[in-house]
Amino acid sequence: MQVLKENEMKLLSRKRVTLVMENKGATPSRAELIKEIAKKFKTKEDLVIIKHIYQQFGSNRTKLIVHLYEDKEKMKIFEHKDLLKKHSKKEEKQEGAEAPAEQAESAAAKKESEESEG
């Protein structure tokens, strides 16, 4: 991952970073990219917003435009609501993946108790 431009925006409490990365195979998901970017810039994953992902057809290079915020309040003020939803869905899916397993266990327990009563 190579940094092309880094622009500090103090009034907006964020950095705008333009990156280029080489990837093998398909374009990485937003969640994977956010993890890598957070690790590279030593920030929390929930303060990283990927504005744009540019993948050139037939190329293994991906250009990214990313906003790195200092706090969540500023992020909620300045970023578009749809973009915030797109990023929050990733977190909900990760949490949601754990929930169906718990529901399945409780449903199985209910079924067993109903069978033992009847």
Residue pairs with C-beta under 8 A, 6 or more apart in sequence:
1 19
1 20
1 21
1 36
1 37
1 40
2 19
2 20
2 21
3 17
3 18
3 19
4 18
4 19
4 20
4 63
5 16
5 17
5 18
6 15
6 16
6 17
6 18
7 15
7 16
7 17
8 15
9 15
9 16
12 74
12 78
13 69
13 70
13 71
13 74
14 67
14 68
14 69
14 70
14 74
14 75
14 78
15 41
15 67
15 68
16 65
16 66
16 67
17 37
17 41
17 64
17 65
17 66
17 67
17 68
18 63
18 64
18 65
18 66
19 37
19 63
19 64
19 65
19 66
20 61
20 62
20 63
20 64
21 36
21 61
21 62
21 64
22 60
22 61
22 62
23 60
23 61
23 62
24 60
27 53
27 55
27 62
28 36
28 62
30 50
30 53
30 86
30 87
30 90
31 90
31 94
33 50
33 53
33 64
34 45
34 48
34 50
34 87
34 90
35 45
37 48
37 50
37 64
37 66
37 68
38 44
38 45
38 47
38 48
41 48
41 68
43 68
46 72
46 91
47 68
47 69
47 70
47 71
47 72
47 75
48 66
48 67
48 68
48 69
49 66
49 67
49 68
49 69
49 75
49 79
49 83
49 84
49 87
50 64
50 65
50 66
50 87
51 65
51 66
51 67
51 83
52 63
52 64
52 65
53 62
53 63
53 64
54 62
54 63
54 64
55 62
67 75
67 79
69 75
75 84
76 84
